[in-house]
């Protein structure tokens, strides 16, 4: 089990290593059911304009997204 200080350190280190996605948007930590991910903010806030949708379609596979902390199921 990872403690809060180690988790915070991993998140901050990931954000320092990859502050921006290749598309130019910033990255940030996101909590998902399977863990905490560092990902491009455009994955959470998609651009609804035609140009924005085209750009997203062309760069969908290249956006920054990596697992920082894996969710560990609590033993009951």
Backbone bond lengths (Angstrom), bond angles and torsions (degrees), N, CA, C in turn:
res aa  C-N    CA-C-N  psi(-1)  N-CA   C-N-CA  omega(-1)  CA-C   N-CA-C  phi
1 X - - - 1.450 - - 1.527 108.96 -
2 X 1.293 117.57 133.89 1.458 122.67 -178.86 1.539 108.71 -90.64
3 X 1.326 116.28 136.71 1.467 118.28 178.66 1.534 109.99 -85.28
4 X 1.315 115.88 168.31 1.460 121.27 -175.06 1.523 113.12 -60.51
5 X 1.320 117.76 -38.96 1.468 120.81 -178.44 1.520 111.21 -67.26
6 X 1.327 117.00 -40.84 1.467 119.94 177.80 1.523 110.61 -66.44
7 X 1.330 116.25 -39.71 1.466 120.20 178.58 1.522 110.61 -62.71
8 X 1.320 116.46 -46.04 1.459 120.74 178.70 1.524 111.02 -61.54
9 X 1.323 116.89 -41.38 1.459 121.02 178.70 1.528 111.16 -62.27
10 X 1.329 117.49 -43.12 1.471 120.72 179.18 1.530 111.45 -63.86
11 X 1.332 116.13 -41.38 1.463 119.81 -179.73 1.528 110.37 -65.03
12 X 1.329 116.69 -46.86 1.467 120.25 179.86 1.521 111.61 -63.42
13 X 1.317 117.64 -39.79 1.459 120.79 178.43 1.529 110.43 -64.00
14 X 1.324 117.99 -43.59 1.463 121.40 179.41 1.530 111.03 -62.58
15 X 1.335 116.39 -40.20 1.468 119.69 179.11 1.525 111.98 -68.98
16 X 1.344 117.47 -32.92 1.474 120.18 175.82 1.524 110.86 -70.06
17 X 1.326 117.20 -40.03 1.467 121.26 -177.59 1.534 112.10 -69.62
18 X 1.334 116.84 -36.42 1.462 120.90 -176.89 1.524 109.59 -133.69
19 X 1.338 117.43 75.85 1.467 118.83 -178.15 1.531 113.29 -74.23
20 X 1.331 117.14 -23.18 1.463 121.23 -178.19 1.515 110.93 -133.68
21 X 1.317 114.87 149.08 1.460 122.83 174.09 1.532 108.19 -81.23
22 X 1.317 117.07 165.29 1.466 119.90 177.29 1.526 112.37 -65.34
23 X 1.345 117.09 -18.60 1.463 120.01 178.56 1.531 111.67 -81.66
24 X 1.345 117.05 -5.89 1.454 120.90 178.70 1.516 114.84 99.42
25 X 1.319 117.03 -12.19 1.465 121.31 179.12 1.527 109.79 -79.71
26 X 1.332 117.71 152.24 1.471 119.73 177.20 1.523 111.42 -70.98
27 X 1.312 115.81 161.70 1.465 121.61 174.34 1.515 108.65 -108.12
28 X 1.324 115.93 156.73 1.456 120.46 175.46 1.521 109.08 -155.26
29 X 1.323 115.03 162.07 1.460 120.91 179.47 1.527 109.51 -75.77
30 X 1.321 115.93 140.77 1.463 121.75 178.55 1.520 108.68 -134.41
31 X 1.314 115.58 133.09 1.466 120.78 178.89 1.518 108.32 -88.48
32 X 1.307 115.90 125.27 1.461 123.82 177.83 1.533 107.90 -125.19
33 X 1.326 118.10 164.73 1.469 119.78 -179.70 1.532 114.07 -58.50
34 X 1.323 117.02 -28.65 1.466 119.76 -178.14 1.524 113.48 -94.70
35 X 1.343 118.15 1.51 1.456 120.50 177.36 1.513 112.65 146.99
36 X 1.332 115.28 -165.10 1.464 121.90 178.39 1.519 107.86 -107.08
37 X 1.308 115.51 126.95 1.454 123.04 -176.46 1.512 110.42 -114.99
38 X 1.330 116.64 148.24 1.451 122.32 167.47 1.520 104.79 -98.37
39 X 1.333 116.88 121.80 1.457 118.62 -176.32 1.517 111.85 -146.14
40 X 1.302 114.34 159.51 1.462 122.55 177.09 1.526 108.48 -63.66
41 X 1.324 116.85 134.32 1.463 119.41 -179.23 1.524 111.99 -64.66
42 X 1.322 118.09 -21.80 1.461 120.10 179.80 1.523 111.64 -67.53
43 X 1.336 117.85 -19.24 1.460 120.26 177.35 1.523 111.16 -72.68
44 X 1.326 117.07 -24.72 1.464 121.24 178.96 1.513 112.66 -95.98
45 X 1.313 117.11 -27.13 1.460 121.73 -177.62 1.523 108.92 -125.31
46 X 1.329 117.22 75.13 1.461 119.13 -176.07 1.528 112.28 -65.38
47 X 1.319 114.83 144.59 1.463 122.38 177.62 1.530 107.47 -79.21
48 X 1.323 117.49 125.32 1.461 119.96 -176.13 1.531 113.42 -92.41
49 X 1.329 117.20 -1.26 1.462 118.72 177.66 1.529 109.44 -73.49
50 X 1.307 116.74 162.07 1.474 120.11 -179.74 1.524 111.35 -61.28
51 X 1.320 116.04 -44.08 1.468 119.61 179.72 1.527 110.00 -65.82
52 X 1.315 117.40 -40.62 1.456 121.40 178.37 1.512 112.25 -62.66
53 X 1.333 117.37 -42.18 1.474 120.44 178.08 1.520 111.02 -66.18
54 X 1.328 117.78 -38.28 1.460 121.46 178.14 1.525 110.29 -65.01
55 X 1.349 116.30 -45.75 1.464 120.32 178.88 1.534 110.38 -60.69
56 X 1.331 117.31 -42.32 1.464 121.09 179.28 1.521 111.64 -63.36
57 X 1.326 116.02 -40.56 1.461 119.77 179.49 1.530 111.47 -65.31
58 X 1.329 116.47 -38.70 1.459 120.15 -178.22 1.532 112.88 -74.06
59 X 1.320 117.00 -28.76 1.463 120.08 -175.90 1.526 113.41 -111.87
60 X 1.326 118.30 11.95 1.464 122.04 -173.67 1.532 113.05 -54.93
61 X 1.308 117.81 -41.40 1.460 120.30 -178.49 1.509 113.89 -77.31
62 X 1.311 117.61 -13.47 1.450 120.33 -174.27 1.522 115.74 -101.85
63 X 1.328 117.74 -3.76 1.464 119.47 -179.54 1.523 110.88 -65.97
64 X 1.327 114.60 145.52 1.465 120.50 178.63 1.518 109.48 -65.31
65 X 1.319 116.53 127.89 1.459 122.37 175.03 1.521 107.93 -163.49
66 X 1.337 115.32 111.23 1.462 118.77 178.25 1.517 110.26 -145.59
67 X 1.306 114.63 148.20 1.453 122.00 -178.40 1.519 109.68 -75.56
68 X 1.337 116.47 127.15 1.452 121.39 178.06 1.523 109.64 -97.89
69 X 1.323 116.64 -49.07 1.467 121.82 -177.84 1.519 107.84 -133.84
70 X 1.318 116.08 120.50 1.453 121.75 179.05 1.524 109.91 -78.80
71 X 1.331 115.79 137.85 1.465 121.23 178.02 1.521 108.34 -71.73
72 X 1.301 115.65 128.80 1.451 120.97 177.28 1.518 107.68 -110.86
73 X 1.321 115.91 125.47 1.464 119.96 -178.93 1.521 109.44 -65.88
74 X 1.345 115.55 134.06 1.460 120.47 178.14 1.524 109.56 -71.75
75 X 1.306 115.49 136.89 1.461 120.56 177.46 1.527 108.24 -78.22
76 X 1.306 116.28 124.59 1.461 119.91 -177.82 1.508 112.33 -99.65
